[in-house]
Amino acid sequence: MSEKVNLLNFDCQGLCHYLQSLGESSFRGKQLFQWIHQAGVADVNLMTNISKTLRAKLLEYTCIDMPEVVYDNTASDGTRKWLLRLDDGNCIEAVYIPERTRGTLCVSSQVGCALNCSFCSTAKQGFARNLSVAEIISQVWVAVRSLSEEGGKHDHAVTNVVMMGMGEPLLNYNNVLTAMDIMKDDLAYGLAKRRVTLSTSGVAPGMLKLKQDSDVALALSLHAPNDELRNELVPINKKYPLKEIMQICREYFPKGSKRVVTMEYVMLEGINDSEQHAKQLAKLLANVPCKLNLIPFNSYPKALYQCSPMPVIEQFKTYLQHKGILTTIRKTRGQDIDAACGQLAGDFKDKTSRRRLLDARADRMLGQIAIETAAQ
């Protein structure tokens, strides 16, 4: 007997086509899509407006397979973190950050990461594999359901999703794109394009492809104002240096749209936080429509760096603001529940033996994206 089809892998159009392949009307696909994502129902038997005959087909040929929640904890500041175990035993994280006017869910796109950024906890695990569409969107499903079950103030609490969890989203391009389309679908989670953000370390071909294919917001993990330092912190910079990446960011959104790229800059004591670095950063971003988000470094066991002192971060921010760069400092959240991205998953299942495969895996994936982009 062939393996059952996980319905979470389909966007609405795909689900309609699949239902047609079963001899059903495409309209049934929309109904099923709404039941799964909008109503949060994972049991076909509870879908009351679907015929018993179709339910029997779905039970025979399909499943709605969710990851297992093996950890669910809320920090003193309200930040909530889930550790999800996948069918193959690998684990991923999703993090919910509540604020007064919005609730942001940080979603993973890969198990581990192949880019080996020197300050990142996820990188220490090495890279295992890409997540399927089902494994990406199930993080949203679990979070929305978990928060809604609490009722009241948490009902419909996920207003924003950021693809900033474990992994490099643009190295899992097709699955991430489909999952983001589901997030934006009015029959599913109904998130506005400005409320879904993809964060990349600077995969240039993927950025150009995303610009053509999607209207979601873009964030760049910048972290350094010059190539020499960025080569050390974010090794992919050796392949796609700042000049190339900044040119893409400069032209990413149409002029007059008022949309800008968010620049993420983690503050590392004595590494990238000097006045000279601030001057270089102001020059780098001078003609790039952007906003700058300074991130206090969340340390983790055996980390190579320390967080810059808050007075240094404030001074850094003040200098950049005086140079006309819209600059904010991200609040440190969830420190009492393993706040560093990937830390919890890394502690749960050690994958350090995979680290020797990082460069080879990264090169293969980058090469494949370049080939696909050139073929279009």
Disulfide bonds with the S-S distance in Angstrom:
none
